[in-house]
Amino acid sequence: MAPTGTHLNTAIRPLFIAWLILVALTILSIELGAHFHGAAWLQVLVAVIVWIKGTVVARHFIEEEVATPFIRNVLRAFIAYAPLALVLTAFFGTQFARWATL
């Protein structure tokens, strides 16, 4: 039996904080989209938010720090791809679409 006042699972609190961060970033994204719809700088901010959310998920839920360096680097590249694609599409939409079409 655990002593009174101690927590049996210390991993729950960091996961809960990570979840709160993800929820807060999602709400922030929704509010930014509602208030600044169509602003040119908004795509860059959304790309940063997507990158932060991907990093939080990788660190706290996928546990990238225990993966081999190769897997960790593949995961980081995968996380960076979506924000990069968002920015390229926002500023170079037609050129990027022609380049990315198979």
Z-matrix of the N, CA and C atoms (Angstrom, degrees):
N
C 1 1.449
C 2 1.528 1 108.78
N 3 1.336 2 115.99 1 134.70
C 4 1.460 3 121.23 2 -178.54
C 5 1.520 4 110.21 3 -76.79
N 6 1.333 5 116.61 4 145.15
C 7 1.464 6 119.35 5 176.60
C 8 1.534 7 110.68 6 -60.91
N 9 1.303 8 115.58 7 152.08
C 10 1.459 9 120.97 8 -179.45
C 11 1.525 10 109.92 9 -63.95
N 12 1.342 11 115.85 10 135.31
C 13 1.456 12 121.02 11 176.76
C 14 1.516 13 114.22 12 93.28
N 15 1.309 14 118.46 13 -3.93
C 16 1.464 15 119.63 14 177.49
C 17 1.518 16 109.35 15 -100.28
N 18 1.305 17 115.56 16 156.61
C 19 1.456 18 121.40 17 -179.86
C 20 1.519 19 109.01 18 -101.27
N 21 1.310 20 116.09 19 134.66
C 22 1.453 21 120.38 20 179.84
C 23 1.519 22 112.13 21 -74.11
N 24 1.325 23 118.14 22 -38.44
C 25 1.453 24 121.73 23 -178.61
C 26 1.522 25 108.83 24 -119.63
N 27 1.316 26 116.45 25 103.00
C 28 1.463 27 120.44 26 -178.15
C 29 1.518 28 111.84 27 -79.22
N 30 1.341 29 118.99 28 -9.25
C 31 1.460 30 121.42 29 179.92
C 32 1.522 31 112.03 30 -79.72
N 33 1.312 32 118.58 31 -15.94
C 34 1.457 33 120.34 32 -177.05
C 35 1.527 34 111.28 33 -67.54
N 36 1.294 35 118.52 34 -40.87
C 37 1.463 36 120.42 35 -177.20
C 38 1.531 37 112.51 36 -63.18
N 39 1.354 38 120.93 37 -48.45
C 40 1.469 39 118.92 38 176.71
C 41 1.525 40 113.34 39 -61.14
N 42 1.336 41 117.12 40 -36.00
C 43 1.458 42 119.36 41 177.85
C 44 1.520 43 111.00 42 -67.89
N 45 1.322 44 116.95 43 -38.03
C 46 1.462 45 120.53 44 177.56
C 47 1.526 46 110.51 45 -64.93
N 48 1.325 47 117.47 46 -41.10
C 49 1.465 48 121.26 47 178.17
C 50 1.528 49 110.14 48 -64.80
N 51 1.340 50 116.88 49 -41.86
C 52 1.462 51 120.35 50 177.25
C 53 1.525 52 110.55 51 -61.64
N 54 1.323 53 116.48 52 -41.70
C 55 1.456 54 120.66 53 178.08
C 56 1.524 55 110.74 54 -62.91
N 57 1.327 56 117.26 55 -42.55
C 58 1.469 57 120.56 56 177.63
C 59 1.525 58 111.23 57 -61.83
N 60 1.319 59 117.22 58 -39.53
C 61 1.464 60 121.00 59 177.37
C 62 1.529 61 109.90 60 -61.88
N 63 1.327 62 117.02 61 -44.46
C 64 1.466 63 120.71 62 179.01
C 65 1.529 64 111.45 63 -62.55
N 66 1.320 65 117.00 64 -42.41
C 67 1.463 66 120.29 65 178.22
C 68 1.534 67 110.46 66 -64.64
N 69 1.328 68 117.30 67 -44.04
C 70 1.469 69 120.92 68 179.82
C 71 1.527 70 111.03 69 -62.32
N 72 1.323 71 117.82 70 -41.75
C 73 1.464 72 120.62 71 178.83
C 74 1.527 73 111.34 72 -67.13
N 75 1.319 74 117.35 73 -34.78
C 76 1.460 75 120.58 74 177.08
C 77 1.522 76 110.71 75 -66.32
N 78 1.322 77 116.94 76 -45.03
C 79 1.464 78 120.83 77 178.02
C 80 1.524 79 110.48 78 -63.80
N 81 1.341 80 116.93 79 -40.80
C 82 1.462 81 121.03 80 177.09
C 83 1.525 82 110.48 81 -60.29
N 84 1.323 83 117.74 82 -42.79
C 85 1.464 84 121.69 83 178.98
C 86 1.525 85 111.31 84 -61.16
N 87 1.312 86 116.25 85 -43.51
C 88 1.465 87 120.66 86 -179.84
C 89 1.527 88 110.31 87 -63.52
N 90 1.315 89 116.92 88 -45.39
C 91 1.470 90 120.81 89 -179.76
C 92 1.527 91 111.66 90 -65.20
N 93 1.320 92 116.99 91 -42.41
C 94 1.466 93 119.90 92 178.42
C 95 1.524 94 110.78 93 -62.30
N 96 1.325 95 116.46 94 -42.48
C 97 1.456 96 120.03 95 178.53
C 98 1.513 97 112.51 96 -64.07
N 99 1.317 98 117.05 97 -37.10
C 100 1.461 99 120.79 98 -179.35
C 101 1.529 100 112.08 99 -70.90
N 102 1.333 101 116.59 100 -37.82
C 103 1.467 102 119.74 101 -174.19
C 104 1.519 103 113.77 102 -91.92
N 105 1.322 104 118.26 103 -27.75
C 106 1.464 105 120.95 104 -174.89
C 107 1.526 106 111.93 105 -122.41
N 108 1.322 107 116.79 106 31.83
C 109 1.467 108 121.81 107 -178.35
C 110 1.524 109 110.29 108 -55.10
N 111 1.323 110 116.13 109 124.99
C 112 1.459 111 120.81 110 176.80
C 113 1.508 112 114.78 111 92.90
N 114 1.329 113 119.81 112 -7.61
C 115 1.462 114 121.32 113 179.10
C 116 1.533 115 109.44 114 -69.40
N 117 1.319 116 116.28 115 138.34
C 118 1.465 117 121.14 116 -175.57
C 119 1.533 118 111.84 117 -64.47
N 120 1.306 119 118.05 118 -36.40
C 121 1.460 120 121.26 119 -176.91
C 122 1.526 121 112.63 120 -76.43
N 123 1.335 122 116.73 121 -14.87
C 124 1.462 123 120.30 122 -176.27
C 125 1.528 124 112.28 123 -64.48
N 126 1.323 125 117.67 124 -35.08
C 127 1.457 126 120.15 125 179.80
C 128 1.519 127 111.87 126 -63.08
N 129 1.316 128 116.53 127 -37.39
C 130 1.466 129 120.33 128 178.33
C 131 1.525 130 109.77 129 -67.27
N 132 1.320 131 117.34 130 -43.11
C 133 1.463 132 120.96 131 178.64
C 134 1.528 133 111.30 132 -64.41
N 135 1.312 134 116.86 133 -40.72
C 136 1.467 135 120.05 134 177.22
C 137 1.529 136 110.11 135 -64.22
N 138 1.310 137 117.51 136 -39.64
C 139 1.465 138 120.78 137 177.72
C 140 1.530 139 110.96 138 -62.23
N 141 1.315 140 117.16 139 -39.93
C 142 1.471 141 120.92 140 177.65
C 143 1.530 142 109.73 141 -64.89
N 144 1.325 143 117.12 142 -42.77
C 145 1.467 144 120.98 143 179.26
C 146 1.532 145 110.37 144 -63.23
N 147 1.327 146 117.37 145 -42.02
C 148 1.470 147 120.73 146 177.85
C 149 1.520 148 110.24 147 -61.98
N 150 1.330 149 117.06 148 -42.08
C 151 1.466 150 120.72 149 179.02
C 152 1.535 151 111.01 150 -63.89
N 153 1.321 152 117.39 151 -43.17
C 154 1.470 153 121.00 152 178.66
C 155 1.526 154 110.18 153 -62.75
N 156 1.323 155 117.02 154 -45.05
C 157 1.467 156 120.30 155 -179.93
C 158 1.534 157 111.04 156 -62.33
N 159 1.315 158 117.03 157 -42.19
C 160 1.464 159 120.20 158 177.40
C 161 1.514 160 112.32 159 -63.09
N 162 1.328 161 116.52 160 -38.93
C 163 1.461 162 120.94 161 178.28
C 164 1.522 163 111.24 162 -66.50
N 165 1.322 164 117.36 163 -41.97
C 166 1.468 165 121.10 164 178.14
C 167 1.527 166 110.35 165 -62.33
N 168 1.325 167 117.03 166 -44.79
C 169 1.464 168 120.42 167 179.10
C 170 1.531 169 110.27 168 -62.73
N 171 1.321 170 117.02 169 -43.78
C 172 1.469 171 120.14 170 -178.76
C 173 1.526 172 111.65 171 -64.09
N 174 1.302 173 117.23 172 -41.17
C 175 1.471 174 120.12 173 -176.61
C 176 1.518 175 112.86 174 -75.17
N 177 1.320 176 117.24 175 -41.51
C 178 1.453 177 119.33 176 -170.75
C 179 1.526 178 114.43 177 -99.02
N 180 1.320 179 117.75 178 -26.77
C 181 1.456 180 119.15 179 -175.91
C 182 1.530 181 112.84 180 -111.31
N 183 1.335 182 117.39 181 -34.04
C 184 1.460 183 120.43 182 177.62
C 185 1.532 184 110.64 183 -92.96
N 186 1.325 185 117.57 184 -17.49
C 187 1.465 186 124.92 185 178.69
C 188 1.521 187 111.73 186 58.81
N 189 1.336 188 115.66 187 58.68
C 190 1.457 189 120.77 188 -177.76
C 191 1.529 190 113.25 189 -62.86
N 192 1.316 191 117.44 190 -24.80
C 193 1.469 192 119.56 191 -176.77
C 194 1.524 193 112.91 192 -67.86
N 195 1.323 194 118.31 193 -19.40
C 196 1.464 195 120.37 194 178.18
C 197 1.526 196 112.19 195 -97.50
N 198 1.319 197 117.50 196 -1.78
C 199 1.466 198 121.08 197 178.79
C 200 1.527 199 109.87 198 -79.36
N 201 1.314 200 115.38 199 162.26
C 202 1.466 201 119.76 200 175.61
C 203 1.527 202 108.70 201 -66.11
N 204 1.328 203 117.58 202 156.74
C 205 1.468 204 119.31 203 -179.35
C 206 1.534 205 113.38 204 -56.38
N 207 1.319 206 117.61 205 -36.93
C 208 1.462 207 120.06 206 178.97
C 209 1.530 208 110.84 207 -62.92
N 210 1.322 209 117.07 208 -49.77
C 211 1.466 210 121.14 209 -179.95
C 212 1.529 211 110.32 210 -63.26
N 213 1.323 212 116.65 211 -41.27
C 214 1.470 213 120.97 212 178.35
C 215 1.531 214 110.90 213 -59.41
N 216 1.331 215 116.85 214 -43.67
C 217 1.461 216 120.33 215 -179.75
C 218 1.525 217 112.00 216 -69.25
N 219 1.323 218 117.35 217 -37.99
C 220 1.466 219 120.52 218 175.84
C 221 1.528 220 109.85 219 -62.95
N 222 1.319 221 116.73 220 -42.77
C 223 1.464 222 121.08 221 178.98
C 224 1.524 223 111.00 222 -63.43
N 225 1.315 224 117.95 223 -42.90
C 226 1.470 225 120.99 224 178.91
C 227 1.522 226 111.50 225 -64.67
N 228 1.339 227 116.86 226 -39.41
C 229 1.468 228 120.03 227 177.20
C 230 1.524 229 110.58 228 -65.10
N 231 1.328 230 116.44 229 -40.31
C 232 1.461 231 121.10 230 178.17
C 233 1.523 232 110.44 231 -62.74
N 234 1.325 233 116.99 232 -42.06
C 235 1.468 234 121.30 233 179.44
C 236 1.520 235 111.02 234 -66.38
N 237 1.318 236 117.99 235 -35.17
C 238 1.463 237 121.61 236 -179.27
C 239 1.527 238 112.42 237 -76.87
N 240 1.335 239 117.84 238 -21.32
C 241 1.465 240 121.09 239 -175.66
C 242 1.527 241 112.71 240 -63.50
N 243 1.310 242 118.74 241 -47.17
C 244 1.470 243 121.25 242 -176.67
C 245 1.530 244 112.37 243 -62.49
N 246 1.338 245 119.75 244 -48.69
C 247 1.468 246 118.05 245 177.79
C 248 1.527 247 112.93 246 -62.85
N 249 1.317 248 116.26 247 -37.37
C 250 1.468 249 119.83 248 177.79
C 251 1.529 250 110.24 249 -63.77
N 252 1.319 251 116.89 250 -43.68
C 253 1.464 252 120.60 251 177.98
C 254 1.528 253 111.48 252 -63.38
N 255 1.332 254 117.29 253 -37.60
C 256 1.471 255 120.33 254 177.43
C 257 1.527 256 111.39 255 -61.65
N 258 1.315 257 116.47 256 -46.00
C 259 1.471 258 120.39 257 -178.66
C 260 1.522 259 110.32 258 -67.84
N 261 1.331 260 117.70 259 -44.68
C 262 1.464 261 119.99 260 179.27
C 263 1.525 262 111.24 261 -62.07
N 264 1.314 263 117.00 262 -40.33
C 265 1.459 264 120.64 263 179.08
C 266 1.526 265 111.13 264 -67.84
N 267 1.326 266 116.88 265 -38.72
C 268 1.468 267 120.48 266 -178.34
C 269 1.528 268 111.81 267 -66.11
N 270 1.330 269 117.39 268 -40.66
C 271 1.461 270 119.73 269 -173.72
C 272 1.531 271 113.85 270 -100.70
N 273 1.318 272 117.40 271 -24.88
C 274 1.464 273 121.11 272 -179.07
C 275 1.529 274 110.10 273 -131.73
N 276 1.326 275 116.30 274 47.53
C 277 1.459 276 122.45 275 -171.90
C 278 1.511 277 115.44 276 -52.46
N 279 1.324 278 117.35 277 -57.38
C 280 1.465 279 118.82 278 -176.29
C 281 1.520 280 112.16 279 -69.34
N 282 1.338 281 117.60 280 -41.21
C 283 1.466 282 119.78 281 178.84
C 284 1.518 283 110.63 282 -65.44
N 285 1.326 284 117.18 283 -42.73
C 286 1.458 285 121.02 284 179.58
C 287 1.519 286 111.45 285 -66.60
N 288 1.321 287 117.25 286 -38.31
C 289 1.466 288 120.83 287 178.75
C 290 1.522 289 110.73 288 -64.62
N 291 1.336 290 117.91 289 -41.92
C 292 1.460 291 120.41 290 177.23
C 293 1.518 292 111.42 291 -64.03
N 294 1.323 293 117.13 292 -40.02
C 295 1.452 294 121.50 293 -179.54
C 296 1.520 295 111.45 294 -69.28
N 297 1.332 296 117.58 295 -37.91
C 298 1.458 297 121.99 296 -175.37
C 299 1.523 298 113.44 297 -84.10
N 300 1.318 299 118.78 298 -10.80
C 301 1.457 300 121.94 299 -179.33
C 302 1.522 301 109.87 300 -74.32
N 303 1.303 302 115.46 301 135.13
C 304 1.470 303 119.72 302 178.13
C 305 1.492 304 111.34 303 -84.40
